[in-house]
């Protein structure tokens, strides 16, 4: 026969177990709440190069300089990232410009994985399924500030390639030299690099930045025109033409403005 004392002991044991479970659940919920409160945003602007993304990620994750780049390269070598075969493990162009959540549990590898997964998803949704189109989009992103001008830059690329002309894009030389500048010297155009589109015809071997949605769309829908040349005379004023003499006049106008500004 069960005694009253025995029943009370079992009830107390059950209550103790329930209390322990409640405390555990409360602790888990509190920790989740803390994690949610500690979420910060990591922003990748359109047109950033992989090197810029890696450097910013190191700071956002409070890890030593170079950690994110090494993690990305290691993940790519091991086939952990959803990169197209044509990328050959190169992440340039596949770190999609967007805002990403950074939590206490976020690692360089998990952040890079999220960026490459997002790139694959967004690029596929935009209709970009090949590396050639992505390279063209990256040049348009680097050369132009507006969607309309991006579409014109894409048309210039197409027109030049059809005529077997070198692209002569300053942005590709800037990429090879790891810089961003408006001025390209004659010495720059002699640079021994596959990214030198003054010396080498056709597209550079990889994207030169990480293009956003407008650049991706522009690469698939170039504007109609016979343009072969363009120059940004001043911010917001990019001029396109098929006439070399007219182009040279605009280049002189640009150079004069740079001299006046002491740049």
Buried (B, 14 or more C-beta within 10 A) or exposed (E): EEEEEEEEEEEEEEEEEEEEEEEEEEEEEEEEEEEEEEEEEBEBEBBBBBEBBBBBBBEBBEBEEEBBBBBBBEBBEEEBBEBBEEBEBBBBBBBBBBEBEBEEEBEBBBBBBBBBBBBBEBBEEBEBEEBEBBBBBBBBBBBBEEBEBBBBBBBBBBBBBEEEEBBBBBBBBBBBBEEEEEEBEEEBBEBEBEBBBBBBEBBBBBBBBBBBBBBBBBBBEBBEBEBBBBBBBEEEEBBBBEEEEEBEBBBEBBEEEEEEEEE
